[in-house]
Amino acid sequence: MTETNSAVVDRTPSALELERRAFRARSSRRSVLISLASTVVFAALVAVFVVGTPGWRSVQETFFDPEVLVAAWPRVIEGLWLNIRVLVVASIGVAIVGVLLASVRTLRGPIFFPLRLLAAAYTDVFRGMPLLIVLYLVGFGIPGLGLFPRMPMEFWGTVALVLTYSAYVAEVLRAGIEAVHPSQRLAARSLGLGYIASLRLVILPQALRKVTPALMNDFVSMQKDVGLISVLGAVDAVRAAQIETSASYNFTPYVLAGLLFVALALPTIRLTDWLTARQREREQHGSVV
């Protein structure tokens, strides 16, 4: 047995390394304690200031009445389930239409220019038009043509969400596709893969990893905007809160609906932050910052 094979590598951290680890641990604990203390002090100051305002009593009765909240809970939570169903269906539709638009916009060759022009016009129009106007045009304009059977308003609200957010998602995906190095496409084609196969198996997986945080942010925005289907008359959480407010002359149901939307979005927001931090850590791995 040679000397190299018989040698035992000592992987025990040195005293200097152990001292550095202890210092980092102490610094981390101190930072957490300072953050907690400053947060508590700031929250206490805000609470004292708000409670001390002359109109706090009236605002508390109008917006934070526990009895009104409990009474409005069943109808508002039932409306929230409608929002969730619309969100699920719209997310699937946005994913399909967004991928198709991004694929069309990245087609090569002059023969595909009309398709690229149509896709670019689509994204320009629906990214520039407010969602509220799209809801009115789709929800009241298309049924007025008389070409389709009578459909519930949440259906047309879902169509408006798909039309609007697919334009945003398509541009995010297009940026991710164009960020993939051209050698990846050429390597896929050299292996005998056609355009669709190389896009599905090679290009899109890499593009999605690059733009996942941006796509998650669009999903969070859609979670919030799904409440706008109430303008079409669909009895979702916002519409239910409006009905309860009209019955009680109290705005607490709106606060309840807002808190439910926040609770619905929080997991996605935290997941987005985690994915962003994970991607940044991968990109900075091995570098000195």
Residue frames relative to the residue before (quaternion, step in Angstrom):
aa qw qx qy qz dx dy dz
M 1.0000 0.0000 0.0000 0.0000 0.00 0.00 0.00
T 0.4152 -0.7295 0.4895 0.2360 3.55 -0.77 1.04
E 0.6566 -0.5178 0.3817 0.3938 3.50 -1.30 0.29
T 0.6275 0.5483 -0.3366 0.4385 3.59 1.10 -0.72
N 0.6901 0.4768 -0.2837 0.4646 3.58 0.94 -0.86
S 0.7075 0.4716 -0.2712 0.4512 3.57 1.05 -0.73
A 0.5426 0.6296 -0.4054 0.3806 3.54 1.19 -0.36
V 0.2564 -0.7557 0.5879 0.1325 3.55 -1.03 0.85
V 0.3314 -0.7561 0.5342 0.1824 3.55 -0.72 1.11
D 0.2935 -0.7571 0.5618 0.1581 3.56 -0.76 1.05
R 0.0954 -0.8231 0.5598 0.0067 3.57 -0.42 1.27
T 0.3891 0.7157 -0.4928 0.3057 3.61 1.18 0.29
P 0.4719 -0.6789 0.4723 0.3055 3.64 -0.77 0.98
S 0.4922 -0.6585 0.4859 0.2966 3.52 -1.07 0.75
A 0.6711 -0.4881 0.3649 0.4222 3.56 -1.28 0.25
L 0.6334 0.5313 -0.3336 0.4530 3.59 1.06 -0.75
E 0.6545 0.5064 -0.3112 0.4672 3.59 0.99 -0.84
L 0.6436 0.5125 -0.3231 0.4676 3.59 0.99 -0.81
E 0.6403 0.5176 -0.3235 0.4663 3.57 1.04 -0.74
R 0.6405 0.5159 -0.3233 0.4681 3.57 1.03 -0.76
R 0.6502 0.5124 -0.3197 0.4609 3.59 0.94 -0.84
A 0.6517 0.5072 -0.3171 0.4664 3.59 0.95 -0.81
F 0.6454 0.5163 -0.3236 0.4607 3.59 1.01 -0.79
R 0.6545 0.5023 -0.3152 0.4690 3.60 0.98 -0.83
A 0.6385 0.5184 -0.3328 0.4612 3.60 1.00 -0.75
R 0.6584 0.4963 -0.3150 0.4700 3.60 0.94 -0.85
S 0.6513 0.5124 -0.3203 0.4589 3.58 0.96 -0.83
S 0.6469 0.5185 -0.3221 0.4571 3.59 0.99 -0.78
R 0.6620 0.4894 -0.3135 0.4733 3.60 0.92 -0.85
R 0.6506 0.5117 -0.3231 0.4587 3.58 0.95 -0.81
S 0.6465 0.5175 -0.3254 0.4565 3.61 0.98 -0.78
V 0.6443 0.5180 -0.3213 0.4619 3.59 1.00 -0.82
L 0.6666 0.4988 -0.3066 0.4614 3.60 0.91 -0.89
I 0.6551 0.4987 -0.3205 0.4683 3.60 0.96 -0.80
S 0.6417 0.5235 -0.3239 0.4575 3.59 1.00 -0.81
L 0.6615 0.4993 -0.3099 0.4659 3.59 0.93 -0.87
A 0.6677 0.5060 -0.3071 0.4514 3.58 0.90 -0.90
S 0.6792 0.4812 -0.3025 0.4643 3.59 0.87 -0.89
T 0.6299 0.5306 -0.3354 0.4574 3.61 1.06 -0.72
V 0.6542 0.5056 -0.3123 0.4678 3.59 0.94 -0.88
V 0.6615 0.5033 -0.3129 0.4596 3.60 0.91 -0.88
F 0.6628 0.5017 -0.3102 0.4613 3.60 0.92 -0.89
A 0.6575 0.5038 -0.3160 0.4627 3.60 0.94 -0.87
A 0.6419 0.5206 -0.3256 0.4592 3.59 1.00 -0.79
L 0.6548 0.5067 -0.3188 0.4613 3.60 0.93 -0.83
V 0.6507 0.5079 -0.3168 0.4673 3.59 0.96 -0.86
A 0.6520 0.5201 -0.3134 0.4542 3.58 0.96 -0.90
V 0.6598 0.5023 -0.3112 0.4642 3.58 0.92 -0.89
F 0.6627 0.5073 -0.3128 0.4535 3.58 0.96 -0.86
V 0.6871 0.4828 -0.2946 0.4562 3.60 0.87 -0.95
V 0.6846 0.4857 -0.2953 0.4562 3.58 0.85 -0.94
G 0.6875 0.5012 -0.2816 0.4436 3.56 1.11 -0.65
T 0.5020 0.6506 -0.4411 0.3607 3.61 1.21 -0.09
P 0.6102 -0.5981 0.3677 0.3671 3.61 -1.06 0.66
G 0.7642 0.3941 -0.2199 0.4608 3.61 0.95 -0.72
W 0.3501 0.7729 -0.4840 0.2138 3.60 1.21 0.15
R 0.6326 0.5474 -0.3410 0.4288 3.60 0.93 -0.87
S 0.6818 0.4790 -0.2903 0.4705 3.60 0.91 -0.90
V 0.6478 0.5102 -0.3172 0.4685 3.58 0.99 -0.82
Q 0.6396 0.5345 -0.3253 0.4465 3.58 0.96 -0.83
E 0.6887 0.4703 -0.2870 0.4713 3.57 0.94 -0.83
T 0.7038 0.4826 -0.2654 0.4486 3.58 1.07 -0.73
F 0.8067 0.2862 -0.1202 0.5028 3.59 1.00 -0.81
F 0.7964 0.2613 -0.1203 0.5320 3.62 1.09 -0.48
D 0.2582 0.7673 -0.5362 0.2389 3.56 0.81 1.02
P 0.3843 -0.7571 0.4723 0.2367 3.65 -0.43 1.14
E 0.6440 0.5287 -0.3377 0.4378 3.61 0.96 -0.77
V 0.6570 0.4895 -0.3109 0.4819 3.59 0.95 -0.81
L 0.6258 0.5466 -0.3366 0.4431 3.58 1.02 -0.77
V 0.6693 0.4901 -0.3008 0.4704 3.57 0.89 -0.93
A 0.6687 0.5037 -0.3060 0.4534 3.58 0.96 -0.83
A 0.7130 0.4491 -0.2595 0.4717 3.60 1.04 -0.73
W 0.4712 0.7282 -0.4193 0.2681 3.59 1.19 -0.44
P 0.6899 0.4917 -0.3346 0.4128 3.69 0.65 -0.92
R 0.7080 0.4515 -0.2853 0.4621 3.58 0.82 -0.94
V 0.6625 0.5051 -0.3210 0.4505 3.62 0.94 -0.80
I 0.6698 0.4862 -0.3117 0.4667 3.60 0.93 -0.83
E 0.6089 0.5334 -0.3517 0.4701 3.59 1.13 -0.61
G 0.6518 0.5031 -0.3059 0.4780 3.57 1.04 -0.76
L 0.6141 0.5536 -0.3511 0.4395 3.59 1.09 -0.67
W 0.6080 0.5469 -0.3587 0.4501 3.60 1.05 -0.66
L 0.6092 0.5259 -0.3526 0.4775 3.58 1.09 -0.62
N 0.6318 0.5259 -0.3263 0.4666 3.59 0.99 -0.81
I 0.6597 0.5071 -0.3135 0.4575 3.58 0.95 -0.84
R 0.6496 0.5087 -0.3260 0.4615 3.60 0.95 -0.81
V 0.6476 0.5025 -0.3150 0.4784 3.57 0.97 -0.85
L 0.6439 0.5361 -0.3219 0.4408 3.58 0.98 -0.83
V 0.6553 0.5116 -0.3181 0.4556 3.59 0.92 -0.86
V 0.6903 0.4677 -0.2871 0.4716 3.59 0.82 -0.97
A 0.6603 0.5061 -0.3138 0.4576 3.60 0.94 -0.85
S 0.6243 0.5421 -0.3476 0.4423 3.61 1.00 -0.74
I 0.6498 0.5001 -0.3183 0.4758 3.59 0.97 -0.82
G 0.6710 0.4982 -0.3003 0.4597 3.57 0.91 -0.90
V 0.6456 0.5146 -0.3195 0.4651 3.59 0.97 -0.82
A 0.6403 0.5281 -0.3319 0.4482 3.60 0.95 -0.82
I 0.6837 0.4848 -0.2939 0.4595 3.59 0.89 -0.92
V 0.7101 0.4493 -0.2693 0.4704 3.60 0.75 -1.04
G 0.6392 0.5390 -0.3318 0.4368 3.60 1.00 -0.77
V 0.6531 0.4977 -0.3157 0.4755 3.58 0.96 -0.83
L 0.6502 0.5155 -0.3226 0.4554 3.59 0.94 -0.84
L 0.6699 0.4918 -0.3072 0.4637 3.59 0.90 -0.88
A 0.6594 0.5022 -0.3161 0.4616 3.59 0.92 -0.87
S 0.6436 0.5216 -0.3236 0.4572 3.57 1.01 -0.78
V 0.6568 0.5058 -0.3127 0.4637 3.58 0.96 -0.85
R 0.6821 0.4990 -0.2963 0.4449 3.59 0.94 -0.85
T 0.7094 0.4209 -0.2659 0.4989 3.60 1.18 -0.38
L 0.3822 0.7166 -0.4974 0.3051 3.62 1.22 0.25
R 0.3163 -0.7460 0.5599 0.1731 3.55 -1.04 0.83
G 0.6949 0.4909 -0.3512 0.3909 3.52 -1.25 0.43
P 0.5392 -0.6534 0.4301 0.3120 3.60 -1.03 0.78
I 0.5797 0.6048 -0.3896 0.3825 3.60 1.11 -0.49
F 0.7006 0.4521 -0.2632 0.4853 3.57 1.17 -0.54
F 0.3400 0.7752 -0.4831 0.2237 3.60 1.24 0.16
P 0.6508 0.5043 -0.3547 0.4432 3.69 0.84 -0.75
L 0.6522 0.5016 -0.3249 0.4663 3.59 0.98 -0.77
R 0.6483 0.5035 -0.3227 0.4713 3.60 0.96 -0.83
L 0.6400 0.5262 -0.3275 0.4542 3.59 1.02 -0.78
L 0.6589 0.5009 -0.3114 0.4668 3.59 0.94 -0.85
A 0.6611 0.5001 -0.3092 0.4661 3.58 0.95 -0.85
A 0.6478 0.5060 -0.3189 0.4718 3.59 1.00 -0.78
A 0.6451 0.5098 -0.3243 0.4678 3.60 0.98 -0.79
Y 0.6203 0.5443 -0.3363 0.4537 3.58 1.01 -0.81
T 0.7047 0.4588 -0.2795 0.4635 3.59 0.76 -1.01
D 0.6369 0.5269 -0.3400 0.4486 3.61 1.01 -0.73
V 0.6759 0.5024 -0.3009 0.4474 3.59 0.90 -0.93
F 0.7771 0.3820 -0.2133 0.4523 3.57 0.65 -1.06
R 0.6047 0.4971 -0.3828 0.4906 3.60 1.19 -0.15
G 0.7062 0.4615 -0.2706 0.4638 3.57 1.11 -0.57
M 0.6731 0.4914 -0.3005 0.4638 3.60 1.16 -0.50
P 0.4862 -0.6638 0.4750 0.3122 3.62 -0.85 0.87
L 0.5762 -0.6127 0.4195 0.3416 3.55 -1.04 0.79
L 0.6119 0.5681 -0.3584 0.4176 3.59 1.01 -0.73
I 0.6625 0.4870 -0.3072 0.4790 3.59 0.98 -0.80
V 0.6241 0.5264 -0.3414 0.4657 3.59 1.02 -0.76
L 0.6260 0.5374 -0.3362 0.4542 3.58 1.00 -0.76
Y 0.6739 0.4845 -0.3010 0.4695 3.58 0.91 -0.87
L 0.6717 0.5035 -0.3062 0.4490 3.59 0.90 -0.90
V 0.7089 0.4403 -0.2601 0.4858 3.58 0.93 -0.90
G 0.7211 0.4865 -0.2607 0.4187 3.57 0.84 -1.01
F 0.7870 0.2743 -0.1486 0.5322 3.57 1.07 -0.68
G 0.6651 0.5264 -0.3093 0.4299 3.59 1.10 -0.63
I 0.7021 0.4665 -0.2861 0.4555 3.59 0.75 -0.99
P 0.6590 0.4752 -0.3475 0.4681 3.68 0.84 -0.72
G 0.6197 0.5698 -0.3468 0.4135 3.58 1.10 -0.61
L 0.5758 0.5946 -0.3830 0.4101 3.59 1.19 -0.35
G 0.3534 -0.7694 0.4672 0.2546 3.58 1.18 -0.48
L 0.4763 0.6891 -0.4283 0.3388 3.58 1.21 0.35
F 0.7544 0.3362 -0.1724 0.5368 3.57 1.20 -0.47
P 0.5496 -0.5853 0.4580 0.3816 3.60 -1.15 0.44
R 0.6553 -0.5149 0.3751 0.4060 3.54 -1.25 0.36
M 0.0597 -0.8035 0.5919 -0.0223 3.56 -0.71 1.15
P 0.5590 -0.5942 0.4412 0.3739 3.61 -1.12 0.53
M 0.6135 -0.6004 0.3756 0.3495 3.56 -1.12 0.67
E 0.5937 0.5567 -0.3862 0.4341 3.61 1.10 -0.50
F 0.5771 0.5706 -0.3802 0.4436 3.60 1.16 -0.47
W 0.6985 0.4453 -0.2756 0.4877 3.57 0.84 -0.94
G 0.5991 0.5448 -0.3628 0.4613 3.59 1.09 -0.54
T 0.6377 0.5148 -0.3196 0.4755 3.57 1.04 -0.78
V 0.6311 0.5271 -0.3303 0.4635 3.60 1.00 -0.82
A 0.6610 0.5052 -0.3113 0.4594 3.60 0.93 -0.86
L 0.6380 0.5160 -0.3257 0.4697 3.59 1.01 -0.76
V 0.6555 0.5063 -0.3164 0.4623 3.59 0.94 -0.86
L 0.6533 0.5197 -0.3196 0.4484 3.59 0.91 -0.89
T 0.7140 0.4612 -0.2661 0.4548 3.59 0.88 -0.92
Y 0.7697 0.3959 -0.2244 0.4478 3.57 0.63 -1.09
S 0.5575 0.5778 -0.4150 0.4279 3.61 1.12 -0.33
A 0.6014 0.5488 -0.3651 0.4514 3.61 1.12 -0.55
Y 0.6597 0.4915 -0.3072 0.4784 3.60 0.97 -0.84
V 0.6812 0.4925 -0.2908 0.4571 3.57 0.85 -0.98
A 0.6211 0.5498 -0.3460 0.4385 3.59 1.00 -0.76
E 0.6752 0.4825 -0.3033 0.4683 3.59 0.93 -0.83
V 0.6247 0.5189 -0.3432 0.4719 3.60 1.04 -0.70
L 0.6735 0.4862 -0.2951 0.4722 3.58 0.92 -0.90
R 0.6276 0.5356 -0.3421 0.4497 3.59 1.00 -0.75
A 0.6356 0.5159 -0.3253 0.4734 3.56 1.02 -0.79
G 0.6596 0.5014 -0.3125 0.4646 3.58 1.00 -0.78
I 0.6453 0.5161 -0.3238 0.4609 3.59 0.98 -0.81
E 0.6983 0.4626 -0.2793 0.4693 3.58 0.91 -0.87
A 0.6134 0.5504 -0.3516 0.4440 3.58 1.22 -0.38
V 0.5575 0.5771 -0.3969 0.4456 3.61 1.24 -0.30
H 0.5111 -0.6743 0.4341 0.3092 3.56 -0.81 0.99
P 0.5581 -0.6365 0.4121 0.3372 3.62 -0.94 0.84
S 0.5702 0.6043 -0.3929 0.3941 3.60 1.11 -0.50
Q 0.5933 0.5654 -0.3690 0.4383 3.59 1.12 -0.55
R 0.6544 0.4954 -0.3059 0.4824 3.58 1.00 -0.82
L 0.6682 0.5008 -0.3030 0.4592 3.56 0.94 -0.88
A 0.6409 0.5187 -0.3289 0.4605 3.57 1.02 -0.77
A 0.6441 0.5150 -0.3221 0.4650 3.58 1.01 -0.79
R 0.6693 0.4865 -0.3076 0.4700 3.59 0.94 -0.82
S 0.6334 0.5346 -0.3372 0.4465 3.60 1.07 -0.68
L 0.6555 0.4933 -0.3097 0.4807 3.58 1.21 -0.44
G 0.6138 -0.5843 0.3341 0.4127 3.57 1.28 0.09
L 0.4774 0.6615 -0.4509 0.3623 3.59 1.22 0.19
G 0.4166 -0.6935 0.5304 0.2534 3.55 -1.01 0.81
Y 0.7445 -0.3967 0.2746 0.4615 3.56 -1.32 -0.01
I 0.6983 0.4683 -0.2867 0.4593 3.60 0.78 -0.98
A 0.6687 0.4989 -0.3095 0.4563 3.60 0.91 -0.86
S 0.6683 0.4845 -0.3111 0.4710 3.60 0.92 -0.81
L 0.6326 0.5202 -0.3337 0.4667 3.57 1.07 -0.71
R 0.7132 0.4659 -0.2606 0.4543 3.58 0.91 -0.93
L 0.7777 0.3816 -0.1867 0.4634 3.58 0.89 -0.89
V 0.7917 0.3134 -0.1438 0.5043 3.59 1.06 -0.69
I 0.7685 0.4075 -0.2212 0.4410 3.58 0.63 -1.14
L 0.7063 0.4895 -0.2865 0.4236 3.60 0.70 -1.07
P 0.6433 0.5128 -0.3617 0.4386 3.68 0.83 -0.73
Q 0.6742 0.4704 -0.3028 0.4823 3.59 0.98 -0.76
A 0.6446 0.5254 -0.3239 0.4511 3.58 1.00 -0.79
L 0.6468 0.5269 -0.3266 0.4442 3.59 0.95 -0.82
R 0.6376 0.5236 -0.3393 0.4518 3.60 0.98 -0.73
K 0.6687 0.5143 -0.3031 0.4433 3.56 1.05 -0.73
V 0.8022 0.2991 -0.1280 0.5005 3.60 0.99 -0.81
T 0.2990 0.7845 -0.5031 0.2049 3.61 1.19 0.27
P 0.6621 0.4915 -0.3464 0.4473 3.70 0.78 -0.79
A 0.6585 0.5007 -0.3209 0.4611 3.60 0.95 -0.79
L 0.6419 0.5109 -0.3246 0.4708 3.59 1.01 -0.75
M 0.6446 0.5150 -0.3244 0.4628 3.59 0.99 -0.76
N 0.6267 0.5244 -0.3384 0.4666 3.60 1.05 -0.68
D 0.6303 0.5094 -0.3348 0.4808 3.60 1.03 -0.72
F 0.6376 0.5223 -0.3305 0.4599 3.59 1.04 -0.73
V 0.6262 0.5204 -0.3355 0.4739 3.60 1.03 -0.74
S 0.6461 0.5117 -0.3214 0.4662 3.60 0.97 -0.81
M 0.6612 0.4936 -0.3159 0.4683 3.59 0.98 -0.78
Q 0.5846 0.5635 -0.3734 0.4486 3.61 1.08 -0.62
K 0.6779 0.4783 -0.2838 0.4808 3.56 1.03 -0.79
D 0.7271 0.4645 -0.2484 0.4403 3.56 0.83 -1.02
V 0.5104 0.6440 -0.4379 0.3647 3.61 1.19 -0.26
G 0.5796 0.5901 -0.3708 0.4223 3.59 1.21 -0.35
L 0.5736 0.6121 -0.3795 0.3904 3.60 1.21 -0.29
I 0.4996 0.6447 -0.4489 0.3650 3.61 1.18 -0.16
S 0.5014 0.6562 -0.4253 0.3704 3.60 1.24 -0.21
V 0.5909 0.5836 -0.3840 0.4036 3.63 1.12 -0.51
L 0.6513 0.4998 -0.3152 0.4761 3.60 1.24 -0.35
G 0.6128 -0.5691 0.3441 0.4268 3.58 1.27 -0.10
A 0.4535 0.6681 -0.4685 0.3584 3.61 1.23 0.02
V 0.3647 -0.7426 0.5209 0.2105 3.58 -0.82 0.99
D 0.1131 0.7752 -0.6051 0.1419 3.54 0.15 1.34
A 0.7819 -0.3195 0.2141 0.4906 3.59 -1.23 -0.30
V 0.6687 0.4969 -0.3099 0.4581 3.60 0.95 -0.85
R 0.6671 0.4914 -0.3004 0.4725 3.59 0.93 -0.87
A 0.6323 0.5199 -0.3276 0.4719 3.57 1.03 -0.77
A 0.6432 0.5094 -0.3224 0.4721 3.58 1.01 -0.78
Q 0.6277 0.5270 -0.3338 0.4656 3.58 1.05 -0.71
I 0.6480 0.5106 -0.3211 0.4650 3.60 0.97 -0.82
E 0.6745 0.4861 -0.2971 0.4695 3.57 0.93 -0.88
T 0.6316 0.5246 -0.3360 0.4615 3.59 1.04 -0.71
S 0.6456 0.5166 -0.3211 0.4617 3.58 1.00 -0.77
A 0.6789 0.4900 -0.2929 0.4618 3.58 1.09 -0.68
S 0.7866 0.3361 -0.1632 0.4915 3.60 0.98 -0.81
Y 0.3051 -0.7557 0.5111 0.2734 3.60 1.27 -0.30
N 0.5862 0.5187 -0.3695 0.5008 3.55 1.04 0.88
F 0.3851 -0.7653 0.4809 0.1865 3.56 -0.95 0.95
T 0.3539 0.7585 -0.4842 0.2547 3.61 1.19 0.16
P 0.6192 0.5416 -0.3732 0.4290 3.69 0.94 -0.63
Y 0.6168 0.5272 -0.3544 0.4646 3.60 1.06 -0.60
V 0.6333 0.5162 -0.3247 0.4764 3.57 1.01 -0.80
L 0.6331 0.5264 -0.3244 0.4657 3.58 1.01 -0.81
A 0.6646 0.4967 -0.3077 0.4657 3.60 0.88 -0.89
G 0.6470 0.5222 -0.3195 0.4546 3.57 1.01 -0.80
L 0.6626 0.4993 -0.3056 0.4672 3.57 0.96 -0.85
L 0.6348 0.5229 -0.3337 0.4607 3.59 1.05 -0.71
F 0.6427 0.5010 -0.3273 0.4784 3.60 1.02 -0.72
V 0.6247 0.5233 -0.3383 0.4706 3.60 1.04 -0.72
A 0.6575 0.5031 -0.3069 0.4695 3.58 0.95 -0.89
L 0.6378 0.5239 -0.3238 0.4625 3.59 1.10 -0.68
A 0.7323 0.4413 -0.2368 0.4615 3.58 1.01 -0.81
L 0.5409 0.6720 -0.4009 0.3084 3.61 1.08 -0.60
P 0.6594 0.4947 -0.3522 0.4432 3.68 0.76 -0.79
T 0.6635 0.4938 -0.3105 0.4684 3.58 0.96 -0.81
I 0.6318 0.5309 -0.3340 0.4555 3.60 1.01 -0.77
R 0.6721 0.4802 -0.2987 0.4780 3.59 0.92 -0.90
L 0.6326 0.5202 -0.3327 0.4674 3.60 1.03 -0.74
T 0.6323 0.5277 -0.3272 0.4633 3.58 1.03 -0.77
D 0.6503 0.5063 -0.3147 0.4708 3.58 0.94 -0.87
W 0.6588 0.5113 -0.3127 0.4548 3.59 0.96 -0.86
L 0.6620 0.4986 -0.3065 0.4683 3.58 0.95 -0.85
T 0.6383 0.5228 -0.3282 0.4599 3.59 1.02 -0.78
A 0.6703 0.4869 -0.2982 0.4739 3.58 0.92 -0.90
R 0.6421 0.5250 -0.3200 0.4579 3.59 1.03 -0.78
Q 0.6601 0.4912 -0.3089 0.4770 3.56 0.96 -0.83
R 0.6481 0.5106 -0.3262 0.4614 3.61 0.97 -0.79
E 0.6430 0.5199 -0.3211 0.4616 3.57 1.03 -0.78
R 0.6403 0.5161 -0.3266 0.4658 3.59 1.02 -0.73
E 0.6797 0.4923 -0.2972 0.4553 3.56 0.93 -0.89
Q 0.7423 0.3922 -0.2135 0.4995 3.59 1.09 -0.71
H 0.3751 0.7485 -0.4773 0.2669 3.58 1.26 0.10
G 0.8219 0.2021 -0.1832 0.5000 3.50 -0.79 1.07
S 0.6399 0.5073 -0.3402 0.4663 3.58 1.24 -0.04
V 0.4135 -0.6796 0.5483 0.2581 3.52 -1.27 0.37
V 0.1189 -0.8100 0.5734 0.0315 3.57 -0.60 1.16
